[in-house]
């Protein structure tokens, strides 16, 4: 399990970690029961040696897995803490930055409107023109009929609309 920014920030990460933790605890309980059985005097006499070795191996694997899980869980917690501190710093900086003036906002809005209108006129010509004018065979040129659009006229031989 690695703590990537995507995983750490998703809502399911906490549930995933909790599910893994619960599964690990359940497995630990079962391994503990096996270990107690293996350590009892009667079981040691009755169980084959390879079963005892398998129980010991399961205990070692469980301890290793638990250690790795706790280390990864700690790294995720540290990573999330760093990200939260970064967001807090960004919010503090943003809250201390004076808002732009209304005149500056109006200027930006006007530029955006003009750019969007020009783009709309161009896309309207591009979308409406070719659908009415197939490519002439052999020449590779498109012939356009004059077409009135919302933003102006698409004229034959021109690549943009006039307004």
Secondary structure, DSSP 8 states (H G I E B T S, - for coil): ----HHHHHSTHHHHHHHHHHHHHHHHHHHHHHHHHHHHSHHHHHHS-HHHHHHHHHHHHHHHHHHHHHHHHHHHHHHHHHHHHHHHHHHHHHHHHS----HHHHHHHHHHHHHHHHHHHHHHHHHHHHHHHS-B-TTT--B----EEETTEEE-TT-SSEE-
